[in-house]
Amino acid sequence: MSQPQPVSTPAVSKGKEINVFVLLFAVLAIAVALTYVLPAGEYSRVEVNGRSVVDPQSFQFVDSSPVKPLGLVNSIHTGMEEAAGIIFFVLIIGGTLGILTTTGAIEALIVTLSRKLKNQEKWLIPIMMFFFAMGGSLMGMAEETIPYIAVMIPLAVALGFDVITGAAIVLVGASVGFTSAIMNPFTVGVAQGIAELPTFSGAGFRIGVFAVMYLVSVGFVYRYAMKVKRDRSLGFFGGFEGTNADELLRSDVVLTTRHKWILICFLINFLVLAFGVIRYGWYITEIAGLFLLLGIVIGLIGRLSANTIVDSFMKGAAGLIAGALVIGVARAVVVVLNEGHVLDTILYYASAAIQAIPPAFTAVGMLVLQTVMSFIVPSGSGEAALTMPIMTPLADLVGVTRQTAVLAFQFGDGISNIFIPTSGYFMAGLALAGIPWSRWMKWILPLIVAQYAIAVVAVVVAQLIGYGPF
């Protein structure tokens, strides 16, 4: 997709990044080692209203069955097989987003809004952050938001703000959406599927969380931006000092009637999806089919040729192939722990350690654990695949609702997206903006603390009210 380029692009040194697959392979090796160290044990599973639930009184130690070294590499293929449904679900949605990008509708919407807000800068932050927050919350926009940093930064600087403000509109906005995850198929959709919850159930509570997170985050960014507008010495400009938005606003990109119809179809898609999930219990197969149909429809409306539609789909899917494979490799960890019969042992010892803690505070412990795991597995869907098979039965054992366990996962994954250095798209955004990670952390730390405080209150309230359906 062609993007308007800023007048000046800062030179950025490429930092050394930790590859998530290297980290996962290390975790996999540790999991194999645990099968030699921990005693093997098993819980019995029982069916309750069609759900597989751990019988908390049934744990017993069994004969040790450590996983052999060859089992380490074999588990990766097995993990991908077991997670195939979710993997292809992610790739299909990525392909549809690729077609949407090729139509130019999203780019035209961003540029059009930017033009309209040029002389009304006070509305830039809340409106654009809401746009990116909705994208993150409804369709899991993360990496897809990065190109728009190149649009938002010169506009923010030209309106009297700074580089951090422009980057924050995109990065913090998308993070708010990921954290609330009202209907994010990559996080809440995957996690609820593993927890055997109805897809996108409990959305009302998450909408409330979205509103609070959004208002707090907008207030934080807006307050900072206005300080910079009053005193530019307080801002960070890097290589964008002196940038203006003239080139952006003179761009020949316009929001055409065709683009409007494409965006309307995208909105209708989510309305149909919500109706199907609530009324007919649609799951990832039906949702994936709906997105595939959407891709074809918007491709035709955008007057893309059949070949271009296919090529755009493939390009969009290719952009998510790493994240999809992370799901399979993460699942391999669970495969190893299951084959070594130590997963239930871990659950047994963990539940024994926290059974005396009130359930509400146990949920907070889950939030802390998910935050720690996000450093190791920065992929939301990958983290869900790795942790939810453990968190789900643990929640059953200690009296925490499964929906609350999913909520704790969302918070641990979503908030971390705006500060952990292992998050690829986040670090790419900082590199594009030319913002040092240390400078960003110094600026955003108060917001991170505030968001975690909201998250703690939310999981405590969720458990107290029996946030469900179960």
C-alpha positions as CSV (number, residue, x, y, z in Angstrom):
1,M,0.0,0.0,0.0
2,S,1.4,3.4,-0.9
3,Q,1.9,5.6,2.1
4,P,2.5,9.4,2.2
5,Q,6.1,9.8,3.3
6,P,7.2,12.2,6.0
7,V,9.4,15.1,5.0
8,S,12.3,13.8,7.1
9,T,12.8,10.3,8.2
10,P,15.2,9.8,11.1
11,A,18.1,7.5,10.8
12,V,17.5,4.6,13.2
13,S,20.1,2.0,14.3
14,K,18.7,-1.5,14.2
15,G,18.7,-3.0,17.7
16,K,19.4,-6.6,18.3
17,E,16.1,-8.5,18.7
18,I,15.4,-11.7,20.5
19,N,13.7,-14.2,18.1
20,V,10.5,-15.5,19.6
21,F,11.1,-19.0,18.1
22,V,14.5,-19.2,19.9
23,L,12.8,-18.3,23.1
24,L,10.0,-20.9,22.5
25,F,12.6,-23.5,21.7
26,A,14.3,-22.8,25.0
27,V,11.0,-23.1,26.8
28,L,10.4,-26.3,25.0
29,A,13.8,-27.7,26.1
30,I,12.9,-26.7,29.7
31,A,9.6,-28.5,29.4
32,V,11.4,-31.6,28.3
33,A,13.8,-31.3,31.2
34,L,10.8,-31.0,33.6
35,T,9.6,-34.4,32.5
36,Y,12.8,-35.8,34.0
37,V,12.6,-33.7,37.2
38,L,8.9,-33.6,38.2
39,P,7.0,-36.6,39.2
40,A,4.3,-37.7,36.8
41,G,0.7,-37.3,37.8
42,E,-2.8,-37.1,36.4
43,Y,-6.2,-35.7,37.1
44,S,-9.4,-37.3,35.8
45,R,-11.5,-35.2,33.5
46,V,-15.3,-35.2,33.7
47,E,-17.9,-33.9,31.3
48,V,-20.1,-31.1,32.8
49,N,-22.7,-29.6,30.5
50,G,-20.6,-30.7,27.5
51,R,-17.4,-29.2,28.9
52,S,-14.3,-31.1,29.9
53,V,-13.5,-30.2,33.5
54,V,-10.8,-31.4,35.9
55,D,-12.0,-33.4,38.9
56,P,-10.1,-31.6,41.7
57,Q,-10.2,-34.6,44.0
58,S,-8.9,-37.1,41.4
59,F,-5.1,-36.3,41.3
60,Q,-2.8,-39.3,41.6
61,F,0.9,-39.9,40.8
62,V,1.7,-42.3,38.0
63,D,4.8,-43.9,36.6
64,S,7.3,-41.5,35.2
65,S,7.4,-41.2,31.4
66,P,10.1,-38.6,30.5
67,V,10.1,-37.3,26.9
68,K,13.1,-38.4,25.0
69,P,15.3,-35.8,23.2
70,L,13.9,-36.7,19.8
71,G,10.4,-36.0,21.3
72,L,11.4,-32.4,21.6
73,V,11.5,-31.9,17.8
74,N,8.7,-34.3,17.2
75,S,6.4,-32.3,19.5
76,I,6.6,-29.2,17.2
77,H,4.9,-31.1,14.4
78,T,2.4,-32.5,16.8
79,G,1.7,-29.1,18.3
80,M,1.1,-27.7,14.8
81,E,-1.3,-30.5,14.1
82,E,-3.3,-29.9,17.3
83,A,-3.4,-26.2,16.7
84,A,-4.2,-26.4,13.0
85,G,-7.7,-25.0,13.3
86,I,-6.5,-21.9,15.0
87,I,-3.4,-21.5,12.8
88,F,-5.5,-21.5,9.6
89,F,-8.1,-19.3,11.2
90,V,-5.3,-16.7,11.8
91,L,-4.0,-17.0,8.2
92,I,-7.4,-16.5,6.6
93,I,-8.1,-13.4,8.6
94,G,-4.7,-12.1,7.7
95,G,-5.4,-12.7,4.1
96,T,-8.6,-10.8,4.3
97,L,-6.8,-7.8,5.9
98,G,-4.3,-8.0,3.0
99,I,-7.1,-7.6,0.5
100,L,-8.5,-4.7,2.5
101,T,-5.1,-3.0,2.5
102,T,-4.8,-3.4,-1.3
103,T,-8.1,-1.6,-1.8
104,G,-6.6,1.5,-0.2
105,A,-9.8,2.0,1.9
106,I,-8.0,2.2,5.3
107,E,-5.3,4.5,3.9
108,A,-7.9,6.8,2.4
109,L,-9.9,6.9,5.7
110,I,-6.8,7.8,7.7
111,V,-5.6,10.6,5.3
112,T,-9.2,12.0,5.0
113,L,-9.6,12.2,8.8
114,S,-6.1,13.8,9.0
115,R,-7.1,16.5,6.6
116,K,-10.3,17.3,8.4
117,L,-8.5,17.6,11.7
118,K,-5.7,19.8,10.6
119,N,-7.3,22.9,12.1
120,Q,-9.0,21.1,15.0
121,E,-6.0,19.5,16.6
122,K,-7.7,19.0,20.0
123,W,-9.8,16.3,18.3
124,L,-6.9,14.5,16.7
125,I,-5.9,12.4,19.7
126,P,-9.3,11.1,20.9
127,I,-10.7,10.4,17.4
128,M,-7.6,8.7,16.0
129,M,-6.9,6.8,19.1
130,F,-10.5,5.6,19.1
131,F,-10.0,4.4,15.5
132,F,-6.9,2.4,16.3
133,A,-8.4,1.1,19.6
134,M,-11.5,-0.2,17.7
135,G,-9.2,-1.8,15.1
136,G,-7.2,-3.6,17.9
137,S,-10.3,-4.6,19.8
138,L,-12.5,-5.8,16.9
139,M,-10.0,-7.3,14.5
140,G,-6.7,-7.5,16.3
141,M,-4.8,-4.8,14.4
142,A,-1.3,-4.6,15.6
143,E,1.4,-5.0,12.9
144,E,-1.1,-3.6,10.4
145,T,-1.0,-0.2,12.3
146,I,2.7,0.4,11.8
147,P,2.5,2.1,8.4
148,Y,0.2,4.7,9.9
149,I,2.9,5.9,12.3
150,A,4.6,7.5,9.2
151,V,1.3,9.4,8.6
152,M,0.5,10.4,12.2
153,I,3.9,11.6,13.3
154,P,4.4,14.4,10.7
155,L,0.7,15.4,11.2
156,A,1.2,15.5,15.0
157,V,4.4,17.6,14.7
158,A,2.8,20.0,12.2
159,L,-0.1,20.6,14.7
160,G,2.3,21.5,17.4
161,F,2.8,18.2,19.2
162,D,5.8,15.9,18.9
163,V,7.0,12.5,17.7
164,I,6.0,10.6,20.9
165,T,2.4,12.0,20.5
166,G,2.1,10.8,16.9
167,A,3.5,7.3,17.8
168,A,1.4,7.0,20.9
169,I,-1.8,7.7,19.0
170,V,-1.1,4.5,17.0
171,L,0.7,2.3,19.5
172,V,-1.2,3.1,22.7
173,G,-4.5,3.3,20.7
174,A,-4.1,-0.2,19.3
175,S,-2.9,-1.5,22.7
176,V,-6.1,-0.2,24.4
177,G,-8.0,-2.3,21.9
178,F,-5.9,-5.4,22.4
179,T,-6.2,-5.1,26.1
180,S,-10.0,-4.8,26.1
181,A,-10.3,-7.3,23.2
182,I,-14.1,-7.0,22.8
183,M,-14.1,-9.2,19.7
184,N,-10.4,-9.7,18.9
185,P,-10.2,-13.1,17.1
186,F,-6.5,-13.4,17.8
187,T,-6.7,-13.1,21.6
188,V,-10.1,-13.4,23.2
189,G,-11.3,-15.6,20.3
190,V,-8.4,-18.0,20.7
191,A,-8.4,-18.0,24.5
192,Q,-12.1,-18.5,24.8
193,G,-11.9,-21.4,22.3
194,I,-9.3,-23.1,24.4
195,A,-11.2,-22.4,27.6
196,E,-14.3,-23.9,25.9
197,L,-16.3,-20.7,26.4
198,P,-18.8,-19.4,23.9
199,T,-17.0,-17.3,21.4
200,F,-16.9,-13.6,22.3
201,S,-19.1,-14.2,25.4
202,G,-18.9,-11.7,28.2
203,A,-18.5,-8.8,25.7
204,G,-20.5,-6.4,27.9
205,F,-17.9,-6.4,30.7
206,R,-15.1,-5.9,28.2
207,I,-16.9,-3.0,26.6
208,G,-16.8,-1.3,30.1
209,V,-13.1,-2.1,30.4
210,F,-12.6,-0.7,26.9
211,A,-14.3,2.6,27.9
212,V,-12.2,3.0,31.1
213,M,-8.9,2.1,29.4
214,Y,-9.6,4.4,26.4
215,L,-10.5,7.4,28.6
216,V,-7.5,7.0,30.8
217,S,-5.1,6.5,27.9
218,V,-6.5,9.4,25.9
219,G,-6.3,11.6,28.9
220,F,-2.7,10.7,29.5
221,V,-1.6,11.3,25.8
222,Y,-3.7,14.4,25.5
223,R,-2.3,16.0,28.7
224,Y,1.3,15.3,27.5
225,A,0.6,16.6,24.0
226,M,-0.8,19.9,25.3
227,K,2.2,20.4,27.5
228,V,4.4,20.0,24.4
229,K,2.2,22.4,22.5
230,R,2.7,25.0,25.2
231,D,6.5,24.4,25.6
232,R,8.2,22.5,22.7
233,S,11.3,22.0,24.8
234,L,9.4,19.3,26.7
235,G,8.8,17.3,23.5
236,F,10.9,14.7,21.5
237,F,11.3,15.5,17.8
238,G,14.2,13.4,16.6
239,G,14.6,13.7,12.8
240,F,11.1,15.1,12.4
241,E,11.9,18.6,13.7
242,G,10.4,21.1,11.3
243,T,8.1,18.6,9.6
244,N,4.8,19.9,8.3
245,A,1.8,18.1,7.0
246,D,1.6,19.9,3.6
247,E,2.8,16.9,1.6
248,L,0.4,14.6,3.4
249,L,-2.5,17.0,2.9
250,R,-1.6,17.5,-0.8
251,S,-1.6,13.8,-1.4
252,D,-4.0,12.6,-4.1
253,V,-5.4,9.9,-1.8
254,V,-9.1,10.5,-1.4
255,L,-11.9,8.6,0.3
256,T,-14.0,7.5,-2.7
257,T,-17.5,6.1,-2.8
258,R,-16.0,2.7,-3.5
259,H,-13.9,3.0,-0.3
260,K,-17.0,3.9,1.7
261,W,-18.8,0.9,0.4
262,I,-15.8,-1.3,1.4
263,L,-15.7,0.1,4.9
264,I,-19.5,-0.3,5.2
265,C,-19.1,-4.0,4.2
266,F,-16.4,-4.4,6.8
267,L,-18.7,-3.0,9.5
268,I,-21.6,-5.2,8.3
269,N,-19.2,-8.2,8.6
270,F,-18.8,-7.6,12.3
271,L,-22.5,-7.2,12.8
272,V,-23.2,-10.5,11.1
273,L,-20.4,-12.1,13.0
274,A,-21.8,-10.9,16.3
275,F,-25.3,-12.1,15.4
276,G,-24.0,-15.5,14.2
277,V,-21.9,-16.1,17.4
278,I,-24.8,-15.1,19.7
279,R,-27.7,-16.6,17.8
280,Y,-26.1,-19.7,16.3
281,G,-23.0,-20.3,18.3
282,W,-20.6,-19.8,15.4
283,Y,-17.0,-20.8,16.1
284,I,-13.7,-20.3,14.3
285,T,-14.7,-22.3,11.2
286,E,-17.8,-20.1,10.6
287,I,-15.9,-16.9,11.5
288,A,-13.1,-17.8,9.1
289,G,-15.6,-18.5,6.3
290,L,-17.2,-15.1,7.0
291,F,-13.9,-13.3,6.7
292,L,-13.0,-15.2,3.5
293,L,-16.3,-14.1,2.0
294,L,-15.7,-10.6,3.1
295,G,-12.3,-10.6,1.4
296,I,-13.9,-11.7,-1.9
297,V,-16.7,-9.1,-1.6
298,I,-14.4,-6.1,-0.8
299,G,-12.0,-7.2,-3.5
300,L,-14.8,-7.2,-6.1
301,I,-16.1,-3.8,-4.8
302,G,-12.6,-2.5,-5.0
303,R,-12.4,-3.6,-8.6
304,L,-9.4,-5.9,-8.0
305,S,-8.8,-8.6,-10.5
306,A,-9.1,-12.2,-9.5
307,N,-5.3,-12.5,-9.5
308,T,-4.8,-9.4,-7.5
309,I,-7.3,-10.6,-4.9
310,V,-5.5,-13.9,-4.5
311,D,-2.1,-12.2,-4.5
312,S,-3.3,-9.7,-1.8
313,F,-4.7,-12.5,0.3
314,M,-1.5,-14.5,0.1
315,K,0.5,-11.4,1.0
316,G,-1.7,-10.7,4.0
317,A,-1.6,-14.3,5.1
318,A,2.2,-14.3,4.7
319,G,2.5,-11.3,7.0
320,L,1.0,-13.4,9.8
321,I,2.8,-16.7,9.1
322,A,5.3,-16.2,11.9
323,G,2.5,-15.5,14.4
324,A,0.6,-18.5,13.2
325,L,3.6,-20.8,13.5
326,V,4.2,-19.4,17.0
327,I,0.8,-20.9,18.0
328,G,1.9,-24.3,16.8
329,V,5.3,-24.2,18.5
330,A,3.7,-22.9,21.7
331,R,1.3,-25.8,21.6
332,A,4.3,-28.1,21.4
333,V,5.2,-27.1,25.0
334,V,1.8,-28.4,26.1
335,V,2.3,-31.5,24.0
336,V,5.6,-32.2,25.8
337,L,4.1,-31.6,29.3
338,N,1.2,-33.8,28.5
339,E,3.3,-36.6,27.1
340,G,5.5,-36.5,30.1
341,H,2.4,-36.5,32.4
342,V,3.7,-33.5,34.3
343,L,1.2,-30.8,33.2
344,D,-1.3,-32.1,35.8
345,T,1.5,-32.2,38.3
346,I,2.2,-28.5,37.8
347,L,-1.5,-27.8,38.2
348,Y,-1.6,-29.8,41.4
349,Y,1.3,-28.0,43.0
350,A,0.2,-24.6,41.7
351,S,-3.4,-25.1,43.0
352,A,-2.1,-26.4,46.3
353,A,0.0,-23.2,46.7
354,I,-2.9,-20.8,46.0
355,Q,-6.0,-22.6,47.3
356,A,-5.8,-20.7,50.5
357,I,-5.8,-17.4,48.7
358,P,-9.2,-15.7,48.0
359,P,-10.3,-16.4,44.4
360,A,-10.2,-12.7,43.5
361,F,-6.6,-12.4,44.4
362,T,-5.9,-15.7,42.6
363,A,-7.1,-14.0,39.5
364,V,-4.6,-11.2,40.1
365,G,-1.9,-13.8,40.3
366,M,-3.0,-15.1,36.9
367,L,-2.7,-11.6,35.6
368,V,0.9,-11.3,36.9
369,L,1.7,-14.7,35.4
370,Q,0.3,-13.8,32.0
371,T,2.3,-10.6,32.0
372,V,5.5,-12.5,32.7
373,M,4.7,-15.0,29.9
374,S,4.2,-12.1,27.5
375,F,7.9,-11.4,27.7
376,I,8.6,-14.9,26.6
377,V,5.8,-15.2,24.0
378,P,4.8,-11.7,22.8
379,S,2.3,-13.1,20.3
380,G,-1.2,-12.8,21.8
381,S,-2.6,-15.9,20.1
382,G,0.7,-17.8,20.8
383,E,0.5,-16.9,24.5
384,A,-3.1,-18.0,24.6
385,A,-2.2,-21.3,23.0
386,L,0.6,-21.8,25.6
387,T,-1.0,-20.7,28.8
388,M,-4.8,-21.2,28.5
389,P,-4.6,-25.0,28.5
390,I,-2.9,-24.6,31.9
391,M,-4.9,-21.6,33.2
392,T,-8.3,-23.1,32.3
393,P,-8.1,-26.2,34.5
394,L,-6.3,-24.2,37.2
395,A,-9.2,-21.8,37.2
396,D,-11.6,-24.7,37.8
397,L,-9.5,-26.0,40.6
398,V,-9.2,-22.8,42.6
399,G,-12.7,-21.4,42.0
400,V,-11.9,-18.7,39.4
401,T,-14.3,-18.5,36.5
402,R,-12.9,-19.4,33.2
403,Q,-14.0,-16.1,31.8
404,T,-12.0,-14.3,34.5
405,A,-9.0,-16.4,33.6
406,V,-9.4,-15.3,29.9
407,L,-9.7,-11.7,31.1
408,A,-6.5,-12.0,33.1
409,F,-4.8,-13.3,29.9
410,Q,-6.1,-10.4,27.9
411,F,-4.7,-7.8,30.3
412,G,-1.3,-9.5,30.7
413,D,-0.9,-9.7,26.9
414,G,-2.5,-6.4,25.9
415,I,-0.9,-4.0,28.3
416,S,2.6,-5.5,27.8
417,N,2.3,-4.7,24.0
418,I,3.3,-1.1,24.6
419,F,6.5,-1.7,26.5
420,I,8.1,-5.2,26.3
421,P,11.2,-5.2,24.0
422,T,10.4,-8.6,22.7
423,S,7.3,-7.3,21.0
424,G,8.3,-7.2,17.3
425,Y,5.6,-4.8,16.0
426,F,6.1,-2.4,19.0
427,M,9.8,-2.2,18.5
428,A,9.3,-1.7,14.8
429,G,7.0,1.2,15.6
430,L,9.6,2.8,17.8
431,A,12.3,2.3,15.2
432,L,10.1,3.9,12.5
433,A,9.5,6.9,14.8
434,G,13.1,7.1,15.9
435,I,12.2,6.9,19.6
436,P,14.7,5.2,21.9
437,W,13.1,2.5,24.0
438,S,14.5,4.0,27.2
439,R,12.9,7.4,26.3
440,W,9.6,5.7,25.6
441,M,9.7,3.8,28.8
442,K,10.4,7.0,30.8
443,W,7.4,8.6,29.2
444,I,4.9,5.8,29.3
445,L,5.6,4.3,32.8
446,P,2.8,6.2,34.6
447,L,0.3,5.0,32.0
448,I,1.4,1.4,32.4
449,V,1.0,1.7,36.1
450,A,-2.5,3.2,35.7
451,Q,-3.5,0.5,33.2
452,Y,-2.4,-2.3,35.5
453,A,-4.3,-0.8,38.4
454,I,-7.4,-0.8,36.2
455,A,-6.7,-4.4,35.2
456,V,-6.3,-5.5,38.9
457,V,-9.6,-3.9,39.8
458,A,-11.3,-5.4,36.8
459,V,-10.2,-9.0,37.5
460,V,-11.2,-8.6,41.2
461,V,-14.6,-7.3,40.2
462,A,-15.0,-10.0,37.6
463,Q,-14.4,-12.7,40.1
464,L,-16.6,-11.2,42.8
465,I,-19.6,-11.0,40.3
466,G,-18.9,-14.4,38.9
467,Y,-18.1,-13.1,35.4
468,G,-19.1,-15.9,33.1
469,P,-21.0,-17.7,31.8
470,F,-18.7,-19.9,33.7
